[in-house]
Amino acid sequence: MRAALEVVAVRNAASTLTPAHLARIELALIEGENAVTIEDFKLANRAFHHALCGPIRTTA
């Protein structure tokens, strides 16, 4: 359910994404790809979702 709601929310907020938002999203993806431990991956995953949903929180 969460994944489906995130897709809808990101579609609605996509026009508000700034280069800074996109840079945070990209950095989190890179950190996830480079994660060595599950804890590293969990932190990167959380950072990714916060970066992805950040604009949604500020536009609602």
MODELLER restraints for C-alpha pairs under 7 A, 6 or more apart:
rsr = mdl.restraints
at = mdl.atoms
rsr.add(forms.Gaussian(group=physical.xy_distance, feature=features.Distance(at['CA:9:A'], at['CA:56:A']), mean=6.59, stdev=0.5))
rsr.add(forms.Gaussian(group=physical.xy_distance, feature=features.Distance(at['CA:10:A'], at['CA:53:A']), mean=6.86, stdev=0.5))
rsr.add(forms.Gaussian(group=physical.xy_distance, feature=features.Distance(at['CA:10:A'], at['CA:56:A']), mean=6.95, stdev=0.5))
rsr.add(forms.Gaussian(group=physical.xy_distance, feature=features.Distance(at['CA:13:A'], at['CA:55:A']), mean=6.39, stdev=0.5))
rsr.add(forms.Gaussian(group=physical.xy_distance, feature=features.Distance(at['CA:13:A'], at['CA:56:A']), mean=5.57, stdev=0.5))
rsr.add(forms.Gaussian(group=physical.xy_distance, feature=features.Distance(at['CA:16:A'], at['CA:55:A']), mean=6.67, stdev=0.5))
rsr.add(forms.Gaussian(group=physical.xy_distance, feature=features.Distance(at['CA:17:A'], at['CA:55:A']), mean=6.50, stdev=0.5))
rsr.add(forms.Gaussian(group=physical.xy_distance, feature=features.Distance(at['CA:21:A'], at['CA:51:A']), mean=6.44, stdev=0.5))
rsr.add(forms.Gaussian(group=physical.xy_distance, feature=features.Distance(at['CA:24:A'], at['CA:51:A']), mean=5.89, stdev=0.5))
rsr.add(forms.Gaussian(group=physical.xy_distance, feature=features.Distance(at['CA:25:A'], at['CA:48:A']), mean=5.53, stdev=0.5))
rsr.add(forms.Gaussian(group=physical.xy_distance, feature=features.Distance(at['CA:25:A'], at['CA:51:A']), mean=5.39, stdev=0.5))
rsr.add(forms.Gaussian(group=physical.xy_distance, feature=features.Distance(at['CA:25:A'], at['CA:52:A']), mean=6.16, stdev=0.5))
rsr.add(forms.Gaussian(group=physical.xy_distance, feature=features.Distance(at['CA:28:A'], at['CA:44:A']), mean=5.33, stdev=0.5))
rsr.add(forms.Gaussian(group=physical.xy_distance, feature=features.Distance(at['CA:28:A'], at['CA:47:A']), mean=5.79, stdev=0.5))
rsr.add(forms.Gaussian(group=physical.xy_distance, feature=features.Distance(at['CA:28:A'], at['CA:48:A']), mean=4.89, stdev=0.5))
rsr.add(forms.Gaussian(group=physical.xy_distance, feature=features.Distance(at['CA:29:A'], at['CA:48:A']), mean=6.50, stdev=0.5))
rsr.add(forms.Gaussian(group=physical.xy_distance, feature=features.Distance(at['CA:31:A'], at['CA:44:A']), mean=5.64, stdev=0.5))
rsr.add(forms.Gaussian(group=physical.xy_distance, feature=features.Distance(at['CA:32:A'], at['CA:41:A']), mean=5.19, stdev=0.5))
rsr.add(forms.Gaussian(group=physical.xy_distance, feature=features.Distance(at['CA:32:A'], at['CA:44:A']), mean=4.99, stdev=0.5))
rsr.add(forms.Gaussian(group=physical.xy_distance, feature=features.Distance(at['CA:32:A'], at['CA:45:A']), mean=6.46, stdev=0.5))
rsr.add(forms.Gaussian(group=physical.xy_distance, feature=features.Distance(at['CA:35:A'], at['CA:41:A']), mean=5.12, stdev=0.5))
